[in-house]
Amino acid sequence: MINDIAQFVESWLTAWNQHDLPEIMSHYSDKLEIYSPMLIKLGITATGKLQGKPVIAEYWQQALIKFPDLHFKLSQVTVGVDCLAISYQSVLNLPATEIMFWDTTGQIYKVIACYGVDRENTL
């Protein structure tokens, strides 16, 4: 369980905006799995799914290099049962929402990333 949602979100956002990979990874479980259409768009995997903290850390390291101006701007946070959704402006100025599920230690073990689209552009 995450005891202080506001502190978690601030820490998560700061880590990404500072491009601090060790701090980014501190929020996540070793059993982390992510689902993201960005994985497909960037040619990382055809399934849109990655598993394992080391594999995901390598992907995110490459993303930080590919997008040196990466800066997330928080839009909204919503909370569910053992999960939260963080909405923000993402890379390529895309609106994004990440739904994060946490384990009993308060670490995120599953992320489902969603990106906004319009009629002319799809992910």
C-alpha positions in Angstrom: 0.0 0.0 0.0 1.2 3.5 -0.7 0.6 5.5 2.4 1.1 9.0 1.0 -0.1 9.3 -2.6 0.9 12.9 -3.0 4.4 12.2 -1.9 4.7 9.2 -4.2 3.5 11.1 -7.2 5.8 14.0 -6.5 8.8 11.7 -6.1 7.9 9.8 -9.2 7.4 12.9 -11.3 10.6 14.5 -10.0 12.6 11.4 -10.8 11.4 11.3 -14.4 11.9 15.0 -14.9 15.4 14.8 -13.6 16.1 11.8 -15.7 17.3 10.0 -12.6 17.0 6.3 -13.6 18.0 4.8 -10.2 15.4 7.0 -8.5 12.8 6.2 -11.1 13.4 2.5 -10.6 13.1 2.8 -6.8 9.4 3.1 -7.2 9.0 -0.3 -8.9 9.0 -4.0 -7.8 11.6 -6.5 -9.2 8.6 -8.2 -10.7 7.6 -5.2 -12.7 5.6 -5.6 -15.9 4.5 -2.8 -18.2 2.0 -2.6 -21.0 2.4 0.3 -23.4 1.6 1.0 -27.0 4.8 3.1 -27.0 6.7 -0.3 -26.9 5.1 -1.2 -30.1 5.5 2.2 -31.7 9.2 2.3 -30.9 9.7 -1.3 -32.2 10.8 -2.6 -28.7 8.2 -5.5 -28.7 5.3 -6.4 -30.9 3.2 -7.4 -27.9 3.4 -4.0 -26.1 4.5 -5.8 -22.9 7.8 -6.0 -21.0 8.6 -7.9 -17.9 11.4 -7.7 -15.3 12.9 -4.7 -13.7 16.4 -5.0 -15.5 14.8 -5.2 -19.0 12.4 -2.3 -18.3 15.3 -0.2 -16.8 17.3 -0.7 -20.0 14.2 0.4 -22.1 13.7 3.5 -20.0 17.4 4.3 -20.1 17.2 4.3 -23.9 14.0 6.3 -23.8 15.7 9.0 -21.7 18.5 9.1 -24.2 16.1 9.2 -27.2 14.0 12.0 -25.6 16.6 14.3 -23.9 13.9 17.0 -23.4 11.6 14.6 -21.7 9.5 16.5 -19.1 6.2 15.3 -17.7 3.6 17.8 -16.7 1.1 16.5 -14.2 -2.5 16.8 -15.2 -4.4 14.6 -12.7 -4.1 11.8 -10.2 -6.9 9.4 -9.4 -6.9 6.5 -6.9 -8.5 3.1 -7.1 -8.2 -0.1 -5.1 -4.5 -0.9 -4.8 -3.8 1.3 -7.8 -3.6 4.9 -9.0 -3.7 6.6 -12.3 -1.3 9.5 -13.1 -2.3 11.6 -16.1 0.3 13.9 -17.6 1.7 15.5 -20.8 4.3 13.0 -22.0 6.9 12.8 -24.7 6.0 14.2 -28.1 3.4 16.3 -26.2 1.1 13.4 -26.0 -1.4 13.2 -23.2 -0.7 10.1 -21.2 -2.2 8.1 -18.3 -0.4 5.4 -16.4 -2.4 3.1 -14.3 -0.1 1.7 -11.6 -0.8 -1.3 -9.3 1.1 -1.6 -6.1 2.0 -4.6 -3.9 1.9 -4.9 -0.1 5.3 -3.2 0.2 4.0 -0.1 -1.7 6.1 -0.8 -4.8 4.6 -0.7 -8.3 4.4 -4.2 -9.9 2.3 -3.5 -13.0 1.9 -0.4 -15.2 -0.6 0.1 -18.0 0.3 3.1 -20.1 -2.3 4.8 -22.3 -1.7 7.7 -24.7 -4.1 10.2 -26.2 -4.8 10.1 -29.9 -6.7 12.3 -32.3 -8.4 11.6 -35.6 -5.3 12.1 -37.6 -2.6 10.6 -35.4 -2.6 7.2 -33.8 0.0 5.6 -31.6 
